[in-house]
Amino acid sequence: MDFIIVGGAVLFALIGLIKGGAKIFFGLFMLLVIMVGASFISAAVCPLVLQKNTDEGVVYTSAAQTIMSPIANALPTSGDFATLLDTEIVLGEDEVLYVGESCEVTLKAAISENIPVVGQYLASFVEKAAIPGTTLRTSIAYNLTRYCCEIVLWVILVIALVIVRNIVRKKIFIFLDDKKHAAFSKIDRAIGAVVTLVIFLAILWGAGVIIARFDDGSNWANKADAFLLNGVIAQPFMQANPLLKLINVTLPVAEAA
């Protein structure tokens, strides 16, 4: 992992020096900012449209139910897996999700046993998507509905913001290409190296926090984290990820956690 960090940093810095800050910032970097910003906006707006809080709890809107119904009906309706889908998910006193009010079988174990081959890998994702107090069928239907709505809104936002970016970028490129502004061009290349290093840092820490979110100390994510921490530079570098504080995770993750 040390070689990846050092080699990646050198490569990204050279790209920044060659291309310049303006081309990178208003190119790939700005596109990434737009895409990430649009994802945060869509993730914040869509739940407001799909559900509302009442005195009786969370209620799904008619728009949400229109999309959720065919998704729920498409899931298995017979057999052991259908029984699992229609059993209420309960949050136990130990903050672990269980299948049924008896709290005897954890949701993670149930998914691993009922879905062959890939069940142990899907269990972590299903556990994160499950909504306590509802059935797994409803949780899956709502989350897929929310993802569809977020994708549609995300595409609309990205297209609109990219159009604005292109207008601003064109004017800046004309300014930097002018020979009268050679000093600004050199400064632009130095800024380019900094910007690309920031992008590289965001990629590593972004991937690190995504993997750490699913790390339970013994699953596939734990093996991935072990690789990311394998190195004299890599271990303190990945452990210093400030994004880990947002999900309250400290690397390496112990199995008991």
N, C-alpha and C positions, 0 to 999 in steps of 0.2 A: 504493500500500500504506500510505503514511502516513495518508491519509484514513480508511482502514479501521481502522487501529489507534486513532487518536484518537477517531473517531466511535464505534467499538465500545466503547471504554473509558468514554466519557461515557454512552452508552446503558445499559450494564450497571450503572454506578454509580447511575443514577437508578432503575433497577429494584430495586436493593438497598435504596435509601432508602425506597421506597414499600412494598415487601413486608416488609422486616425480615429480620434474620438467621436467626431461628428457622424461619420459613416457607421460606426458601431453603435453609438448611442441611439441614432435615429434609424438604425437598421435592425439587427437581431435583438439588441438589448431593449430598445423601445418596444419592439414587438412582444418580447417576453414580459415586459412591464405591463403592456396593454392586456396580454392574455391572462396574466396573474391577477391584475386589477379587476378585469371583467369577471373572472371566476369568483373573486371575493364578493363582488356586487351581486352576481346572480345567486350565489349561495345565501346571501343575506335577504334578498328580495323574494325568491321563490317560496320559502316556507311561509311567508306572510300571506301569500296568495293561496297556498294549498291547505293551510290549517289555521285555526283560531282557538284561542283560549276562552273557555266558558267556566261557569261555576261547577259544571259536572266534569271538567277536564278538557283535554284537547279534542277538538272535533274537526274532521276533515271537511273541507268545503265541497260544494257540488262539482266544481271544476276538477278537484282532485279525485273524487269518487268516480267521475266519468272515465278517467284514465286507469284508476286502480282496479275497477271491476273486471275488465278483460284480462288484466295481468294476473289477478288472483285466480280467475277461472282457468287460466292456462296452466297453472301449477297442478301437480297430481292431486286427484280427489279420492283416491282409494289406495289401500295398502298402508304399511307401517309409516312410510314417509309422509303420507297425507295426514295421518294421526299426529305426527310430530308437527306438521305445519299448522294444525288447528288446535294445538294445545297452547294455553296461555304461558307467556314468558314472565317469570317472576324474578325480581331482584332480591336476593337473599340478604340476610343481615351481615354477611361477610363481603357484601358488594360484588358478589358473583351472580351471573344470570343462570337460572335453573329452568327446566322444563316441567311445568305443573306446580301446583301449590304445595306439594309435598316436599319440594326442594331436595330431592334425592339424586337426580341426574342433572349434571350441568349441561348447559346448552352446547358448550364446546365439545363435550364428550358425545352427546347425542348426534351432533352433525358428523363427527369423525366416524361413528359406528354405522350410521344410516346411509352415508354416501361413500361408496367404494372408491378406492384408489386416491381420489382427490379430496376426500372429506377432511383429512387432517390439515390440508392446506387452506381449504375454504372456511374452516371453523373460525379462524381468527377474524376473517372479513365479515362473516355472518354475525359473529358476536358483537362486533362494532356497530353493525347496522340494526341489530335487534332493538325493539322498543319495549321496555318493561310495561306490563299491564295489558298488552295486546298479544295476539297470536303471531307466530312467525310468518304466516301467510300474509297478514295485514302489514307487518313490518317490511317484508320483501316488496309487496305491491307499492307501498308508500315510497320506499327508497328508490325504486326504479322509476316511479312517477316523478319524483323530485329530480332525479338525475336527468331525465328527458327534458323537463322544463328548464333546468339550469343550462343544459347544452344549447337549447334553442335561444335562450336569452343571451348566453355567452357569445354565440355566433353573431347575433345582431349587434351587440356592443363592440366586439372586435372589429367588425366591418366598418362601423361608424367612426371609431377612434383611429383606425388605420388611415382612413381618408383624410382626417384632420392632420395626422402625422405627416403624410406625404406632402401636403401643402406647405407645412412649416419647413420640412427637410429640404425641399427644392430651393427655397430662398436662402437657406444657410449654405448649401453647397455652392451656389453661385458666388457667394461672398468669399468663401475659402479658396476657390479656384482662381480668383483674381490675383495676379502676380504682385500687386501692391500690398497684399496682406500675407507676405511670406512668413513673417514672425508669428502670426496667428496660426499658420499652418503647422509650424514646428511645435507650438504649444498644444495644438490639436492632437498631434501624434503621441506626445507624452501622456496626455489625458487618455488617449486610446489604450495605452498599456495598462493604466490604472483601471479603466472600465472593464477590460477583458479579465483582469485578475479578480475583480469584484464578481463578474459573471461566473468564473471558475469556482470561487468561494461559495457562491449561492448554489451552484449545482451540487457540490460536495455536501454542504450542510443541509440542503433541501432533501437530497436522497437519504442522508443520514437520519433526519427526523422522521421521514416517512417509514423507513425500515424500523426505527426504534419504536414507533407507535404500535407496531404489531409484535414486538419482541416480548415473549413471556418467559424467557430464560431457557427454553428448551426447543423451540420450534425452528422453522426455516429462517425466520427473521433473526433469531439469535445466532445462527451460523453466519448469516450475512454480516451482522454486527461484529462478529469475531474477526472476520476478514478486514472490515473497515478499521478495526482497532489494532491490526497486526503491523506494528512498526514503531520505531523510536519517535518519529515525527507524527505518525498517524494517530497514535493513541491520545496524546494531549490535544492534538488539533481537533479530532472528532469529539472528544469529551468537552471541549470548550464551546461547542455549538450552542449559541444562545437560544435557538429555537427549541431545544430540549426542555427549557424551563416552561415553555408554553404548554407542553403535554405532561409536565411533571415526571420526567424520566431521567435517570442517571445511568450512564453507561460505565461498565457492562451491567446488564440487567440480571438480577438474581432470579433463580427459578421460583422461589417463594413469592416474588412480586408478581 
